[in-house]
Amino acid sequence: MVSQNFNVFHLSMMCGILILLIRGSLTCPDDRREQDCRPCEGTCDDINLAIVKHETEACTTECLVGLFCECEEGFMQKSDFDTTCMNKTECIEAAEAKLQTTAPGSLD
């Protein structure tokens, strides 16, 4: 049992160090502010439609590892590590189209 705890401890430390190394090599563009946590609305590639469409205001997202840079109003970050700002309307449309093709009874 001690051996398992020791291995888990070292594995979690190694993961933490790796995260710091990755995070340290990424920075936000000069015109944008770095955020410690992923926004409640998510990212364009992993959007929280209920938050974005104002169907709920409950944000249960925990701080996740990634590089999050604040985008201008009407835009959102592409993914957890791609800081490109994407048009929020296009992200919503893409997410809704994806839901339509994966909905039960769809011809996918």
N, C-alpha and C positions, 0 to 999 in steps of 0.2 A: 504494500500500500504506500509506503514512504517513497518507493521508487516511482510509482505512478504520479504522485503529487509533485515530486521533484521534476519529472519530465514535463508535466503540464505547466509548471511554473516557468521552466526554461523555454518552452514553446511559446507561451504567452509573452515572455520578455523579448524573444526573437521577433515575434510579430509586431510588437510595439516599436522596436528599433527599426524594422523594415518600414513601418508606416511613417515614422519620423523622417527616414531617409527619403522616401517618396515625396512626402509632403514638403520637405525642405527644398526639393529640387523644382517645385512648382510654385509659381507666384501669379497673382492677379495682374492684369494689365494696369498701367499707371492710372487710367481714368476710372477704375472700379475699385470698390472697397471689399476686402476679404471678410468673409463671414466664418464663424467657428462651426456652424451647423448647417446642414442641408435645409433649405427653405421648406416650409410646410407644403407648398405647392409642388414640391419635387423638382424634377428636371424635365426637359423636353422628352428625353428617352424613357423616363419613368415618372409620368405626371400623375398628380393626385387630382383627378377631375372634380371631385366634390368640393375641394378647397378652391380650385381655380374658377369654377363656375358659381361660387358663393352658395352652394347648396348646404354647406356646413361651415362652421367656423372652428370646429374642434380640431386642434392640431395635436396629434399624438406621436409625431415623428420624433425619434430620439436623435441626438447628435450622431452622425455617421461619419466615417472616415472618407475624406475626399477634399477637393479644393473647391470652395464655393465662393464665387465672386458676384457681387450685387450687379444686376443688369438694370438698364434704364426701364422706366415704366412701359409696359406692353411687350416686354421681352423676358425670356427666362434662359437659364444656362442649359446647354445641350445635354450634358451628362455629369456624373460625379467628378470626372477628371478632365472633361473637355469644357473649357471656360467660354467657348463661343456663345454669344447671345443669339438666341433664336426668336423669331416672331411668335409670341404666345398664342395668337389665333391659329397659326399654322400648326403649332404643337397640339392644340386642343383638337383640331380637325383630324390630324393624323391619329391621335389616340382614340377618338370616336370611331374612325374608320376601322381601326384595328379591332375595337370591341365588336363592331358589326360582323367582321369576318370570323371572329372566334366565339360568337354567341351560339348557344345551343340551338340546333336546327339550321345553322348556316351551312352553305354548300362547300365548306372548306375541307 
